[in-house]
Structure formats: structure tokens, C-alpha cells
């Protein structure tokens, strides 16, 4: 292989993959490779795949096949990440245009293949840290020790591995210095951080939050992927006390039937779930809660699904997603009896989302009349040619929640004050203070 000078990197899947790709990009650019936006101009094309569920695997394979079909002479196509960790041989054999396959966490090997002397890069220069938009992801751990019967992540990623606190503080400071006004903390289970380092269960994250809050005092800190049984009083107190930890928590609960949760090998004491949600809302009355559920898990009866609906109605989550169960090899649920037909899974998901849309609209309406800080992500014009900005407040996590559209002027990357004047099921509408009122329709918002 000729010495590469340029590369094109495709990232598929979750925000944790974005972090991995950012790390690889910094390795490659530390070795003086240049990124290019057009894959046709790259010496090396690298695809960081997703293998979490069947749909994501299909999307990854479609992207790989498209790139392989368009390869020109002299290009190198490298496929890596979660899907190849599971199906590396099948991916390679099924797509002749692939030159090399790597699994999870082999980014140094990818860099070495591209003739980057990673041993000479003892520390990645701060100048190589790039932030696209006002937010950045900070991956605090990888892998998972939870026994969930629907999840293939332990097979892909292995057991829990927490990043050292000192490294995370340094990375947070680098990202903030590069322009990030929000750091989104991610991991397979962020609340397990530190347990593999000898910390008592659930005790590590509150201390890490305090260190990060002090290290980047002007930067929002947002928590994703919290495990229900690890939402402790100590974590709630830290979130309530630290001024730059936003009052938002993502707790994937997966179901609202204790019988289904037992089959999933998830925390199944729903009384405890109700209790910690009450504690969160007592400590932070303005807290925004996100969760996700699975419809159609093996053996799920109509009565058990109705329990899920009743649970979601009782709690009233601000944001909730519902996914149909995806049968995965190497999981405990793969061989379970009572696999639910696809059409039943889809119908139940649609029923849940219709109900949740009404709940989300009610929860969003409570923000009308409030003034909030907005991280500006894009600008445009409304149908009358007046300036409009789009962005997110503390209420919206990047990529998974809605947006706020506000009439007025601001630049992408700025944090401005807005007044909320209207609300839909997913989006809020308002104006930058000092500007006009909201418009729901208009020209496209551009980043």
C-alpha cells in the first residue's frame, strides 16, 4: 500500500462511536494525514460501524457496500467498529472491495496500518481538538457488566472500563478550550463509572461530576445513559448543587412491567423507580427526564404492554423513545420462547408513541413564558424573511430530542437568552430577547 496522505472517515451509530472516531481522527492528523470531505478524493476510507441492533447493522452494511462499489484504483477501504467485532469475517467475505477489517478499540492498529507512528505520539496536541457546534461528547467509560438479556454490547465491547478521572478532566478542558459550551457525558452506563477502579457501586459518578464542574465551570455538563438502580441520593445531590450540571437525566428503563423486566434481567422494582423520580423532581423541580422502552420483548403479552403504557402515563417523561425488540445472537433473549411477531411489535410501538406524543406536548407546554439559555446551532429566515435561530436549551439533548426555534439574531456556537412563547410535542418556539415573536414555518435552518 502506498503511503496515504488523505483519509475520509464515516461514522455510524451512537454518540459513543462519534467519540471513537474523533480519537482516531486525532491520531491520524497527529501523523499528518489530512481529512477530506469527499470519499473519492481520499487515499484511505474508514468506516466506523454500528452493530447494536439488526437495523443498525443493515445501515452499516449498506454504507460499506456503497463505498466499496465506488472505490477507485489505489484506494484502501477499512471497516472497523461494533459490527465487525461481531461479524468481521462475514463482512469481509460478503464485500470484496474491503481491504482490511478491525474490531472495537483497534484504532491504534488502524493508524499503524496507515503508516502513522503512534508510538511517537505520546500526547495528542490540543490544537488537534475540534468541536463541531456548541456541544461535544465526553466518553467516560466503555463496556458494560450488566446482564441485560436483550443487549449484545458486552459481547461487542467487553466489561466495564472507566477512563481515569485525570484524563477526563484534561479532555474536558481541551474540549472547552476548543469552543464546546456543553459536554455530554456518555458511556454504556455512565453511572457505573469507577466501579472497575475499586469504587463502591454508584459512588464514582457524583465525585467525577464535581471534578469536571470545577475544571470547566462555564460549560454545561449533561448526563446520558444512567442505570436505574445507580441513580443514588448522592448523584441527585450533585446534580442539584453543581451550577453547570444541567437538570436533565436520561435513564433508559426498557419497560414498565416487572415481569418483563425480570426476563430482561433489568432492575424490576418499579416502586424504587417511582421513588427516585420523585426525589429527582423534589431536588430539581425543573428537571427534564428522558427514557427509552422496548416493545415486543419475547413473551410480552398484551397485558404486560398495557402495564408499560400505564407506567409511562403515571410518570410522564418529558422525552421517551420506544424501539421494537431486535433479536440478537449472543444474547440471553435470542433463544427465548414467545418471540413476538414483527407486526405486533410495530403496532405496539406506534401505540406507545401516539400516547407519548400527547404527554410530551403537555410537558413542553410548561416552558411557555419561561426564559432559557439557548445554544445556537443554526440560523435562517422565516417565511417573511426575518432572521431565525435554531438550537437547544438544557431541555434538549443533541441528536435525540427536539429543537428550539427563535426569531432573532445570533451566531452558531453562541449562548443567548430566549423567551419561550409556544410549544409543540417535540419543539419549542420563541424569540431571542430583544427580537420578535415565533414562527413555526419558514425557510430551512442551516448550520
N, C-alpha and C positions, 0 to 999 in steps of 0.2 A: 504494500500500500504506500502510495506517495505521501510525503509529509503534508498533512492537512493544514490549511490556513484559515478556513472558514467553517462554520457549523450552523445548522438550523435545528432548533430544539422544539419538539412538540410535547406538550404536557396534557395528559388526560386524567380525569378523575377528580379526587378531592383536594382541598387546600393543602393537605399534608404532602401530596405529590408536588404541589407548587413550591413548597419549601425545599424538597429534594432537588428539583430542577434548578432552583436558584443556587443551591450549593454547587451543583455540577457546573453551572454556567460560570460561577466564580473560579472554580478550578481551571476550567478551560481558558478563561480570559487571563487568569494568572499565568497560564502557559502561553499566552499571546495568540490564542485563536480568536477570531473575530466573529461575532454573531451576525447572521444575515436574515432578513425577513422573508425572503423568497427561497423555498427549498431548492429550486432549480439552480440557484447560484452557490449552493453550499458544497464544500468538499465532503462533509460528513453530515448525515441526517440522523438525529437521535430521537427516538420515541419513548417517552416515559409512560407506560401503560397502566391501566386500572384493571383489576381482576376481582373486585369486590362482589358483584352480582352478575348474573348472566347478561343483562342489558349492557352493562359497562364493558364486559368482555367483548360483546359483539361490536360495540362502538370502537373499541381499541383495534380489533381485527380489521374493521372496515378502513380505519385511518392508515394502518400499516399496509394493507393491500393497495390502497390508492397511491401511497408514496412509492411502494415497490414497483408498481406499474409505470410510474412516471420517471423512474431512475434513469439517469444518463450514464454513459460510459465514464468510469473513473470515480463515480460517487460511491460512498460507503454508507450503508443503511444499518443502523444499530437499534435493536429493540430491547428494552430493559423494563424493569419495574415489576409490579404486582402480578400482571397476567403471565409474564414469562417465568416468574417464580413458580407458578402452578403448572403452566403448560408450555414450557420453553421448547421442548423437543417437537411438540405438535405444531407450535407456531412456526418454527424454523422449517420443518418439513412441508408445511402447507403453503408457504410463501417463498418461492425460490429466490426472490430478489433480496432477501435478508442476508446480510453478510455476517453479523455477529449477534448473539443473544446473551443477555446478562439478567440476573435476578435482582432481588431487592438489595439495596445498600451497597452495590458494587460500583459506585461512582468513581472511586479512585482507579478501578480496573478499566473503566471506560476511558478515563483520562489518559491512563498509561497506553492503551491501545492507540489513542490519537497522538501518541508521542509527546505527551505532556509529562515533564519530570516532576511528579507530585512530591517526591521526596525532597525536592528543593524548595517547595512552597510550605515553609514551616507555619506561616500565618497568612491568611488571605488579606490583602491590603484593604483598608477601609474604603479607599476610593473605588473599589470594585462593587461595593454595596449599592444596588439600585432599587428604587421604590417606584412602582407604577401606581400612581394615585395616592390618596392620603392614607391608605391602610397597608399594612404588611402582616404576614403571618409569622409567628414565632412558635416553632415546634419544640415543645418542652420534653417530649418523650416519644418513644416509638414502641411498637409491640404491645402485647396485652396478655395478662394472665387470667382473664375472666373466662368461664367455661361455657359461654352462650352457645346453645346448640344450633343456632342458625348462622353463625358467623365463621368465616374462613380466615379471618385476619391472623389468628395465632399460627395457622399453617403458613401464611404468607410472610408475616413479619417476625414470628417468634415471640418470646416472652417480653415482658416489660423491660425497657431500658430507658432510664431517666437521663437527660442531659445534665451535666453538673451545673450547679447554680451560678458559679463564676462565669462559665461560658455563656449562659443565658443572659446574665446581666450585661456582659460585654456585647453580645449580639444585639440586645435591645437598645443599647446606647448607640451602636453603629447604625441601626435602622432609623432611630430617631434623628441622628445627625444627618442621615441621608434624606430626611424630609417626611418620614412617617409620623402622622399625628394620631394614629391608632395602631396598636399591636393586638392581633387576635391570637390568643394562646390556644394551640391545638395539640392534639395527641390522640392516640386511640382511646385513652381515658385520662384526661388531664388531672382528675382528682386523685389518681394513683401515683402522681409524681413523688419520687423519693422513697417509695416503699422498697425498691430493689437496692437502695442505698442504705438501708437499715432503719429508716424512719417508721414509726408506728403508722398503721393504716389510716389514711385520711388526714394525717397531720402535716404532711410536707407542703402541700399547695398554699395554705394560708401564709406560711413563712416566706415562700418564694414570691407570692404576691407583694408582701411588704418590702422585700428587697428590690423587686422590679419597680414598684411605685416610687421608691426613693431614688432609684437610678435614673428614671425617666419621668420626672414629676409633671411635665406638661403634656404627656402622651396618654391617650386613653388606653386602658387595658380591658380586653373583652374575653370572657371565658366561654369556650365551647366544649362539648363532649364530656360533660360531668356525669359520673356514675351515681345513680340514685342513693345507694347506701353510704356514699362518701360525701354527701352534702351535709357537713357537720356544723354544729354551732360555731366552731372556730372559723370555718370558711365563711359562714354568713356574717360573722362579726367583722372579719377582714374586709369583705365586700362593702359592708355598710360604712366602715370607718375610713377606708382609704379614698382620698378625694378623686383620684384619676382611674379607679376601677369602676367601669360603667355598671349601672344597675340593670344588668341583663345576664341571664343564665340559660344555657342550652343543656337540658337534661334529657337525653333520649330514653324514654321509658318503655317503648316497644309494645306494650299492651296494657289494657285496663281490666283484664280478667286474671284473678290469681291462679286459676287452673292453667291457663295458657302460659303465664309467666313461669310457673313451675316446670312446664315442659320445655320452656326456653332456657331453663336454669338461670333465670334473672331474679333479682330481688323481688319478692312477691307479696310483701306485707304492704298492702295499699294504705292501711291506716298510717303507717310511718311516712308514706309519700305525702298524704294529705297533711300530716303534721309538719314536715319540713317546708312544704309550700306555704303553710300558714306562717311559719317562722320567717321565711324569706319576705313575705308580704308585710309582716309586722315590723321587721327591721328596716325594710325599704319599700314604703307604700307605692312608689313609682316603678318598682321592678317590672321588667318585661321578661316573660318566660317563653322559651321555645322548647318543643319536644318533637319526637317522631314516633310513629307507630307502624306495626306490620299487620297487614290484613291477610288472612288466609294461611296462617301458620298451620302445619299439619295437625289435624284433629279439631281445628277451630269449628265449633258449632255456631248456629245462628244465635243461640242464647249467649254464648261467650262473646260473640261480636257485639251483641246488644249491651253487654257489660262494658265493653270498650267505649261505645257511644255514650253510655250513661256517665262513665268516669270522666271523659273529656268534657261533657256538658257541665258536670259538677265543678271541675277545676277551672274551666275557661282559660285555656292557654292563649297568649297573645298570638303566637305563631305555632302551627302544628302541621307537620307533613305526615303523609300516610303512604307507605310503599307496599306493594304486593310481595308476598313471600317469594324469594328466589331460592330454588333448591340447589344446594352446592355440595359437590363431593367434599370428602374430608370433614364434614360437619356431623354432629350428632343427629340432626333432624333429617339428614338425607335419606335414611332408611326407615323413618317413622311411618307407621300406618296412618291412614286417613289423610293422604295428600289431597288438598282442596283443588277442584277444577279451576283452570285459569279464568273461565268466565265468572265464576263465583267470587274469586279473589278480586277481579276488576270491578264487579258490581259493588262489593263491599267497600272498596277503596273510594269509589265515586260517591257512595252514600255518606261515608265519613267526611269527605272533602266538602260536600254540599252543606253539611251541618257545620263544619268548622269555619266555612266562609262567613256564615252569619255570626258566629262567635267572634271571629277576627274583626269583623266590621264593628261590633259593639265595643270591643276592646280598643280599637283605633279611635273611635269617636270620643273617648275620654281625653284625647290630646287636643281637641278643638279648643282654641282660646289660649293655649299654652305657648310660651316662648321657649325655644330649644336651640342648642348649638347644632349647626349643620356642617358636616364635612362635604365640601363641594367636589363632585366627581365629574360633572359635565355642564356645558352651557348650551343654550339655543335660544329660540324665539317662539312665542306663542302664535296663534293664528292671526293676530293683529300686528305682528312684527315687534312685539315688546320682548325685552330680554327675560329669559327664564333660566334658572339653575336647577340642577338635579343633584341629589346627594343623599346622605344618610345621617340620621341623628343616632343617639345611643340606642334607640328602639330597633334599629335595623342592622343586622349583621351583613357583611358583604357576601354577595352571591346567593344567599338563601332567603333573604327577606325582601320586602318591597323597597320603595324609594320615597323620597320627599321631593316634590316639585314646587318651587317657589319663584314667584315673579320678582325680579330684581337683578342686580349685577353683582358678580363675584367671579373670582378666577378659580379654575380647578386646583385643588390642593389647599385652598383656604378653609378656615373655620369661621363661619359667620352666624349671626343670630337671626332666627326666623320666627315668625308668628304663624301658628297653625290655624287655618280657617275652615278647612273641610277635610273629610276623611272618606276613603273607600275601604274595601275589605283588606287591601294589602298596602296601598299607598296613602300618603298624606299630602295635602295641598296647602300652600300658604304664601307668604311673601317675606322677602328679605326686609328686615326692619329699615324703614325709610323708603320702601318701594310700594308697588301696587298690590292688588289682590290676586287670588289664584285663578288659573285657567286649567281645566282638565285636558283640553285638546290643544294641539299645536304642532309645530314642526319638530323634527327629530332632535333629540338631545345628543350632542357629540362630545366625546371625551376630550 
